Amino acid sequence: MPAFVGAVQVVSVGSSGVFHIGDVFQIRPVSTAKTFAGAGSFITGEGISVYNENSVTYTIDDDTLDQGINFNL
């Protein structure tokens, strides 16, 4: 069934973002990223307190392959 969409204003879409309106059959990413972060790195808000006595971020990645995007082009 077709989708009916009203007025849309797009200010920006990131370089690896996906934007779609209405019906969609398949959305495929064209980039990947891996992020390592310590305790409390992505916390947002007011009055937040993070206590981490021994802050360690392990970045050892023993596997040779992660999820790829080979067939998404």
C-alpha positions in Angstrom: 0.0 0.0 0.0 1.5 3.4 -0.9 2.3 5.8 1.9 1.1 9.4 1.9 3.5 11.7 3.6 3.0 15.4 4.4 5.6 18.1 4.3 9.1 17.1 5.5 12.1 19.3 6.2 15.5 17.6 6.4 18.2 19.8 7.9 21.0 17.3 7.6 21.8 13.6 7.3 25.2 12.3 8.4 27.6 10.7 6.0 26.6 7.2 7.2 23.0 7.9 8.0 19.9 6.6 6.2 16.8 8.7 5.6 13.7 7.3 4.0 10.0 8.4 3.8 7.2 6.1 3.0 7.4 2.6 1.7 10.8 0.9 1.6 11.9 -2.5 0.4 15.4 -2.7 1.7 17.8 -0.3 3.5 21.5 -1.1 3.3 24.4 0.5 5.1 27.4 1.6 3.1 29.8 2.1 6.0 30.8 0.5 9.3 32.5 1.6 12.5 33.7 0.2 15.8 33.6 2.3 18.9 35.4 1.7 22.2 34.5 3.8 25.2 35.0 3.7 28.9 32.5 3.9 31.8 30.1 6.9 31.5 31.3 7.9 28.0 27.9 8.2 26.4 25.8 9.3 29.3 23.8 12.5 28.7 21.6 14.5 31.1 21.8 16.7 34.1 23.3 15.9 37.5 24.9 12.6 36.5 27.6 11.1 38.7 29.7 8.2 37.5 32.0 6.4 40.0 34.4 3.9 38.5 37.3 3.1 40.7 39.4 1.3 38.1 38.5 2.7 34.8 39.7 0.3 32.0 38.5 0.0 28.4 39.6 -3.2 26.8 40.2 -2.8 23.1 41.5 -6.2 22.4 39.6 -7.7 19.4 40.8 -11.2 18.7 38.4 -12.1 15.9 39.6 -11.5 12.4 36.3 -10.6 10.8 33.4 -8.4 11.9 30.1 -8.0 10.1 30.9 -6.7 6.7 29.1 -4.7 4.0 30.5 -6.6 1.0 27.1 -7.4 -0.5 25.5 -4.1 0.3 26.7 -2.1 -2.7 
